Amino acid sequence: MKVHILDDWFDTLRSLPCFAKLADHEVTVWTDHEPDPVKLAARLQEAEALVLFRERTKVGADLLAGLPNLKLISQRSVYPHVDVPACTAHGVLLCSNMHSDTPSYAAAEHTLALILASYRQIPQQVTSIKAGRWQSGVGRTLRGRTLGLYGYGRIAGAVAGYAKALGLNVQWWGSEAGRARAAAAGETVAVSREAFFRQSDIVSLHVRLNSATRGLITAEDLALMPPRALFVNTSRSGLVAPGVLEAEIAKGQLHAAVDVFDHEPLSDRENILLTHPNVLATPHIGFVTEDEFDMQFSDIFDQINAYAAGAPSHMINPEAHR
């Protein structure tokens, strides 16, 4: 098959063991990001299979209408960026391994890294010593503080394990079903949403973005957090109501560590999440490790081979398969 891989910005996949799984296919790797669906369709005219790099590119009806040869989209995990009905209407099969039993340890590790770096002022200290100024302020200790995890899922569970090893107290909030699972597992669940935000020194968000969770975190939630509290988001920017985090940061009390943004790649160097001293920002690298890529794309490439062999796997819209 003619396989096109989108948004492999550092041309990483060719160097990974899993890439050998595409040996029987004609592969084109695009190392830039093309947001314009008309321009993107022009470069993908010959594509029979499209590999998506997480949610970096939106696949809508406008793009699909310009891809007459496309038969398969192969990706991994959730797919809010893919118009599934449009795929079906155009006869394009979407395959996505939902990996229900495998957390992204890379994302969990990055969450912990952001918390540690924020509390110990690591970016500021590195900048200071490189400038010949030695120390640059005093950090804070994590042990004994309270980490609030919003969303009782696989990644949050891994973060909780790391946090407890560091001596943090962990409390939970989330959907009613999630709170029930946490309580059944013997975890500490806050008595209320308000108490969760008031009593957490750190809140880390671990929720999937969909129509029900968009704007989940409100201005009222963030305003409840104690002075110098840390809000961490390695999930999706859309989980926070538009402008809410920026407005709270501007007040100068809340700290934040964010790996996700409303517009990615973020090129606005004047964005307060990049300029304010209370914010540690990273460019959506929670899942960006060689190990994570090899695991994820191994599944993605397996789906292409399964389709080519006439036995598609992890079909999201099986009615499109013909």
N, C-alpha and C positions, 0 to 999 in steps of 0.2 A: 504494500500500500504506500501511497504518497503521504507521509506523515509530516505535519508542520508543528513545531513546538514554539509556543509564544512566550515572550517575556523572560527568557533565560539571560538576565542582564549581564552576568559575568561568564557566560558560556561554560557553566559549571558541569552540566549534565554529561557532556562528552567524556569527562574525566572519571566518572563514577562507574563502578562495576555493573550497575543495572543497565547502562546504555547498550551493552552487548545484546540485550534482549531485542533490540531493534535491528539486528544485523541483516534480517531478511527484507527490510523495508527501505524505501528511499526517503531519507530524513533531511528536513530543512529546519535549522534552528535560527530563530529570530532573537537577537540579543538587545533589541531596543523595544520601546513601548510605543505603539501606534494607537492613539485613542479614537481617531476618526474612522468610523465604520466603513466609509466609502474607500478611503485609502487602504485600510486593512484588508477589505475584500479584494482589492486589486492585487495585493501581494499574495493572497491565498487562493487564487483562482484554481490552481491544480490540486489543492489539498483534498484528500479523501478522508483523512483522520486528523483531528485537531487535538493537540495536547495543551491543556490549560495549566498555567503555573498559579495554583490557588485562585485567588479572586482578582488578579492583576488586570484582567481584561473582561469587560462586560460583553456577553454574547446575547444580542437582542435580535428581534425580527429583521431589523434593517441590515444587520451584518449577514444573517443567514440567507436573506433574499439574494445576496450577491455571491453566494458560494454554491454553484450548481453541482459541483462534484463531491461535496461534503457528505459523508455517510455516517461518521462517528465522531463524537467528542468524548475524549477520555480524560478523566481528572480524578481527584480524591477529595473526600469529605463533603461538606455542605455546598450548596450551589445557588445561593441567592443572586448571583451574578449571571445566571443562565436562564433565559426565557424558555422553560421546558415546553409549554404549549406551542411556541413558535418552532422549536426543534421538531416536535411531532408533526406539525403542519408541513414542514419542509422535508419530512422523511429522514431526519437526522437522529440517530440513537445517542442518548447520553448515558454513559457508564461511569459510575462513581462509587468506589469502595468507601463505605461509611465507617470502616474500622471501629466498630462499636466496642471492641475490647482493648483498644490500644490508645493510651493517651499520648499527646505530644510532649515527651519529656524535654525536648528542646525548648518549647514554649514555657514549660514550668521552670526550667533552669534560668531562662531569661528573666522571668518574673522575679525570681529570687535575686538575680544579679542586679536588676534595677533597684530593688529594695535596699540591698547592701550598698550599692554605689550612691544612692540618695542619702542614706543615713550617715555614711562615712565620708560624704563629700568627695568621692574619688575623682570625678572629672576636674573639680576645682583644685584639688591638691596636685594632680598631675600637671595641670596648667601652671600652677605656681612654681613647682620645682623646676619645670622646663624653662621658666622665665628667670630662674636664679633667685627666687624669693623664699625658698624653703617652705615652711608650713603656711597654710592659708585658712585659718579658722579651726573650729572644734566640732567634730562630728558627734553622733549619738549612738548609744548601744541598743541593740535590738532585744537582747535577753530581758524577759519580764514584761515586754510590751504586748499589746493585743493586736493581732492581725485578724481583720474581718474579711472573710472570703464570701463574695456574692456569687452564688451559683454552685450547686453541689454536683460537680461533674468530675470527669477523669483528670483534667489538667489541674483543677483546683485541689483534687485529692493528692496529687503529687506535690503541689506547692505546700499543702498542709504538712506532709511528711517532712519536707525540708525545714519548714518553720519550727516544727516541734523539736527537731534535732538542735536547733539554735536556741531553744529555750523560750520561744514566743508562745503566748497563749493564743489559741485559735478559736474564733467563733464564726458562725455561719448565718447566712440569710439567702433567700432565693424564692423560687416558686413554692406554693404550698406543698406540692409533691416532693420537691427537693428538700424542703425543711423536714418533712416527715421521714425521708430516707436518712437524712443526717442524724435526726434524733434516734431512729431505730438502730443506727450504727454506734450509738453512744457518744456522738459528738455534741458540742455545746452549741445550741441554737439560741440566738438572741430572743428576748421576750417580745420584741416588736421591731419593726423596721426602723423606727425612730431611735430605739435603744442601740440597734446595730451600728448606726452611723455615729451616734453620740459617744459610744464606748470603744470605738476602734481607733487606735493610733494610726493604723494603716488599713485601707480598704483596697482589696484587689478584685477586679471584675473578671468573671469567668462565665460568660453567658453567650450562647449563640445568637447571632443577629437574624431576626426575622420580623415579620409585620407586627407581631405581638410584643417584641422586646425593643423595637426601635424607640429611642427616647426614654428608655427605662429609668435612667438615673437623672433626677431632676435637680433644679436649683435648690429646692428645699432640702433634698438629701445632703448635698455638699455643704450647705450652710450649717447643718447640724454637727459636722465634724469638728473636733477640738482644734484650737490654734496649733499650727505647725504639724497638723496631721498630713499624712501622705496618701494620695489617691493614685492607684496604679491601674493602667489599662493596657493589657497585651492582647485583648480580644478583638473588639471592633469599635471604631470611633462612634458609629451610629447608635451605639447603646446609650450614649449620653445625649441628652436633649441638645439641639443646636445652640452653640454659643455659651452654654451653661458653664462648662469647665473654664473657658477663657475668662468669663466674667468673674468667676470666683478667684481665679489666679490673680487677676488684676487688683483684687482687694488686698493682696499681700500676705494673707494668713495661711492659705492652703498651699501645700507642696504637691507636685505631681510628677509621676514617671510614666511616660506614654510611648508606646511603640506603634500606635495606629492613629490615622488622621482622616479627616473628612475627604480630602483629596490626595490621592497618592499616584505617582510620586509627588511629594510636597516640594514645591519650588519657591514658595513665598517666604523669603528670608526675614520678612518683617512680622511673620506670624508670632503672636505672643507665646505660643508653646515652644518656640525656638529661641526667643529673646529674653524671656523672664528668668531671673536667677533662681526662682523657686521650682523650675521645671527641668527635669532630665528627659531629653527626647532621643529616641533611636529610630532609624528608618525601617520600621516593620521587619525586624530581623528575628522575631521570636522563634520562627520555624526555620531560620536560615542557618543550617549546619550541614556539612557534608553527609553526616550519618542520617539525619532526618530526610534529606533529599533522596538518598539512596533507598531508604525504606519506602518513602512515598511514591517515587517514580518507578520503583520496581513493580508496585501494584498497578500503576497507571499503564506501564508498558505491557504487563500481563494481560490487561483488558484489551489492548490492541491486538495482541496475538490470539486471544480467545475469539475476538470478532473475526479476524482473518481466517481462523480455523472453522468458522461457522457455528461457534458455540459461545455467544456473547455472555459476559458475566457482569454482575452488579448493574443490571439495567434499571434505569430510573423511569424510562418511558418505553417499555417493551412493545407497545403498540406501533412504535416507529420502525421496528425491525421487520424487514421483509426480504 
